[in-house]
Amino acid sequence: MAQRERRYYVYILTNPSRRPLYTGVTNNIFRRSLEHKEKDDEGYTSHYNLNRLVYYQTFRYVGNAIQREKQIKSWGRAKKDALINAFNPKWDDLAREWGRSFLKDKEKT
């Protein structure tokens, strides 16, 4: 049986006003996006309603993902905006439909 190759993701979140931004790293972009949408942690992202995935990048090695996260975090706002604009010009929530049925089922309980 072939082993599934792991992937790591650097991602950027924002809220409807596009202020502020949050950059993170995860090994499961689907799960992590749902956690942010549900405000599972009571930290920075839930406080500022940062639940819109506007950028992500995939890596094979976790060290590369962490290095990229640190690089993006060191940038000023204009450079981060340019990165998002090149990847997602309308700043759409890339995870808008992810887990929709899961969230509906959870609301019923």
C-alpha positions, 0 to 999 in steps of 0.5 A: 500500500502506497503511503500518502505524501504529507503536505504542509500549508502556509495560509493567510486569513482576514475578515470581511473588512480585510483588516487585520491579516493572520499568517499561519502554517498547518498540515491540514488546510481543510480542518484548520480553515473550519476551526477558524470559521468555528472560532475553536480557539479563543485567541487572535483569530477569533477575537478579530473574526479572522475566518476568511482564507484568502491565500495558501501555498502548499509545501512538501516539507514542514521546514519549508512551510515554516520558513515561508511563514516567517518570511511572510510575517516579516513583510509589511502590509503592502507586500502581503496585500500584493501577494494576496492580490496576485493569488486571489484578486477579489479576496474571495474566501477560498474555503467558503464552501468547505465543510458546509454540510459538516457545519450544518450538522453541527448546528443541529446538535 
